[in-house]
């Protein structure tokens, strides 16, 4: 474990640039930000994007912010999508990427 001179904590990371970093995943105090680097992943297989978008379009998505900041977020929230849980997803897609996914969803006509 490493604690930087500015108080950032790194676990499995000797140069933490965020409040908490575990390997390549980092936390800004509200959101876990996972690494998307292809070099850190394996076992890729094709998927049907239409199937995924249909499932995403069925989620109860809202725009909101944490009480301790005013940064807008977009996505499902706990206790709505999972009634007995206080956590929803381990990722928090940026509003632009979620909006793009929402615009490209299949029509419900």
SENUKE-839984 format. One line per field, with one value per residue (C-alpha): residue number from 1; x negated, y negated, z negated; residue in one letter. Coordinates in steps of 0.05 Angstrom, whole numbers, plus 5000, padded with zeros to 4 digits. Example, Ala and Ser with C-alpha at 12.3 -4.5 7.8 and 13.67 -1.06 7.14 Angstrom:
BEGIN
pos c(1_2) $
X c(4754_4727) $
Y c(5090_5021) $
Z c(4844_4857) $
code c(A_S) $
end
This chain:
BEGIN
pos c(1_2_3_4_5_6_7_8_9_10_11_12_13_14_15_16_17_18_19_20_21_22_23_24_25_26_27_28_29_30_31_32_33_34_35_36_37_38_39_40_41_42_43_44_45_46_47_48_49_50_51_52_53_54_55_56_57_58_59_60_61_62_63_64_65_66_67_68_69_70_71_72_73_74_75_76_77_78_79_80_81_82_83_84_85_86_87_88_89_90_91_92_93_94_95_96_97_98_99_100_101_102_103_104_105_106_107_108_109) $
X c(5000_4977_5000_4978_4955_5025_5061_5081_5081_5055_5065_5026_5009_4946_4968_5041_5070_5140_5166_5163_5133_5135_5092_5118_5187_5195_5245_5259_5298_5365_5353_5308_5274_5250_5195_5218_5149_5154_5084_5111_5167_5173_5223_5260_5321_5373_5441_5506_5508_5583_5596_5555_5589_5657_5639_5609_5671_5714_5675_5706_5655_5654_5608_5585_5527_5497_5517_5445_5432_5470_5440_5497_5498_5543_5562_5600_5600_5602_5668_5704_5670_5652_5699_5658_5590_5555_5510_5527_5469_5394_5388_5417_5419_5412_5477_5455_5442_5508_5545_5513_5534_5605_5611_5589_5639_5689_5755_5813_5866) $
Y c(5000_4930_4863_4804_4737_4708_4765_4809_4884_4936_5011_5048_4980_4942_4876_4863_4804_4808_4812_4888_4932_5008_5031_4991_4977_4911_4875_4800_4805_4821_4863_4923_4912_4977_4981_4994_5009_5067_5090_5105_5151_5219_5271_5224_5252_5220_5198_5175_5099_5097_5146_5104_5039_5070_5088_5019_4986_5025_4999_4943_4889_4820_4760_4743_4718_4740_4696_4676_4650_4621_4662_4692_4767_4810_4882_4931_4922_4972_4986_4975_5025_5070_5055_5088_5060_4994_5001_5005_5013_5015_4969_4900_4884_4811_4775_4766_4841_4861_4809_4836_4907_4882_4846_4909_4955_4994_4958_4978_4962) $
Z c(5000_5017_4989_5032_5005_5020_4984_5043_5026_5074_5065_5117_5146_5127_5158_5139_5175_5143_5072_5075_5129_5128_5186_5245_5217_5182_5138_5136_5071_5103_5165_5182_5249_5279_5330_5401_5429_5478_5456_5386_5412_5446_5472_5519_5553_5599_5571_5601_5588_5603_5546_5497_5518_5509_5437_5424_5453_5403_5342_5301_5318_5287_5283_5211_5169_5103_5044_5032_5103_5161_5217_5259_5268_5310_5297_5253_5178_5121_5086_5152_5198_5138_5079_5024_5044_5031_5091_5165_5214_5205_5265_5274_5347_5364_5382_5455_5465_5432_5473_5537_5518_5503_5570_5607_5571_5613_5625_5581_5633) $
code c(X_X_X_X_X_X_X_X_X_X_X_X_X_X_X_X_X_X_X_X_X_X_X_X_X_X_X_X_X_X_X_X_X_X_X_X_X_X_X_X_X_X_X_X_X_X_X_X_X_X_X_X_X_X_X_X_X_X_X_X_X_X_X_X_X_X_X_X_X_X_X_X_X_X_X_X_X_X_X_X_X_X_X_X_X_X_X_X_X_X_X_X_X_X_X_X_X_X_X_X_X_X_X_X_X_X_X_X_X) $
end
